[in-house]
Amino acid sequence: MNLRDIKKDIEYVLSAFIEDCVVCASTKPQHQEKISALVDEAVDLFNEFRDKAAAKVEGSKKTYFNNLSKEVLEKSNDLWSRLSKIVAE
C-alpha cells in the first residue's frame, strides 16, 4: 500500500458512505438529524485520515499505511452499521 492508494481508498470509502447517507435521508426524512450527524462524523474522519496519510512517517511506510487502511475500514464499517440501525428504525 502506498500514499496514493491510501488517499484513494479514504476518498472512495467515505464518499460512498456520504452518498448512502444522502439517499437514506431522502427516503427517511424523520431521521434526517441523526443521518446528518453521521455525515458530519464522516467528514471529520475524512479530514483526520487525510492528515494521517500526509503525516511524515518514521519507520516502515508500508506498515503505517497498512495499519491506516485497516483503521479506515474499521471506522467506516462502524459508520455503516450505525446508519443501518437508523434506517431499520
C-alpha positions as CSV (number, residue, x, y, z in Angstrom):
1,M,0.0,0.0,0.0
2,N,1.3,3.4,-0.9
3,L,0.3,7.0,-0.2
4,R,-1.6,7.4,-3.5
5,D,-3.6,4.2,-2.9
6,I,-4.5,5.0,0.7
7,K,-5.7,8.5,-0.3
8,K,-7.9,7.0,-3.0
9,D,-9.3,4.4,-0.5
10,I,-10.1,7.1,2.0
11,E,-11.9,9.2,-0.5
12,Y,-13.8,6.3,-2.1
13,V,-15.0,4.7,1.2
14,L,-16.1,7.9,2.9
15,S,-17.6,9.4,-0.2
16,A,-19.6,6.2,-0.8
17,F,-20.8,6.4,2.8
18,I,-21.9,10.1,2.5
19,E,-23.8,9.2,-0.7
20,D,-25.6,6.4,1.1
21,C,-26.5,8.9,3.8
22,V,-27.9,11.3,1.3
23,V,-30.1,8.6,-0.2
24,C,-31.3,7.4,3.3
25,A,-32.0,11.0,4.3
26,S,-34.2,11.4,1.3
27,T,-36.1,8.2,1.9
28,K,-36.3,8.6,5.7
29,P,-36.8,12.3,6.4
30,Q,-37.8,11.6,10.0
31,H,-34.2,10.5,10.7
32,Q,-32.5,13.4,8.9
33,E,-30.9,14.8,12.1
34,K,-29.3,11.5,13.0
35,I,-28.1,11.0,9.5
36,S,-26.7,14.5,9.3
37,A,-24.7,13.8,12.5
38,L,-23.2,10.7,10.8
39,V,-22.3,12.8,7.7
40,D,-20.6,15.3,10.0
41,E,-18.7,12.5,11.6
42,A,-17.7,11.0,8.2
43,V,-16.3,14.4,7.1
44,D,-14.3,14.7,10.3
45,L,-12.9,11.2,9.8
46,F,-12.1,12.0,6.2
47,N,-10.1,15.0,7.4
48,E,-8.4,13.0,10.1
49,F,-7.4,10.2,7.8
50,R,-6.1,12.6,5.1
51,D,-4.0,14.3,7.8
52,K,-2.7,10.9,8.9
53,A,-1.9,9.9,5.3
54,A,0.0,13.2,4.7
55,A,2.0,12.9,8.0
56,K,5.7,12.3,7.9
57,V,6.2,8.6,8.6
58,E,9.2,7.3,10.6
59,G,10.0,3.7,10.1
60,S,8.2,1.4,7.7
61,K,5.8,3.3,5.5
62,K,4.2,0.0,4.3
63,T,3.3,-1.0,7.8
64,Y,2.0,2.5,8.6
65,F,-0.2,2.6,5.5
66,N,-1.5,-0.9,6.0
67,N,-2.5,0.0,9.6
68,L,-4.1,3.2,8.4
69,S,-6.0,1.3,5.8
70,K,-7.3,-1.2,8.4
71,E,-8.4,1.8,10.6
72,V,-10.3,3.4,7.7
73,L,-12.2,0.2,7.1
74,E,-12.9,-0.4,10.7
75,K,-14.3,3.1,11.3
76,S,-16.2,3.2,8.1
77,N,-17.8,-0.2,8.9
78,D,-18.9,1.3,12.2
79,L,-20.5,4.2,10.5
80,W,-22.3,1.9,8.0
81,S,-23.5,-0.2,11.0
82,R,-24.9,2.9,12.7
83,L,-26.6,4.0,9.5
84,S,-28.2,0.6,9.1
85,K,-29.6,0.8,12.6
86,I,-31.1,4.2,11.9
87,V,-32.6,3.1,8.7
88,A,-34.1,0.0,10.3
89,E,-36.0,2.1,12.9
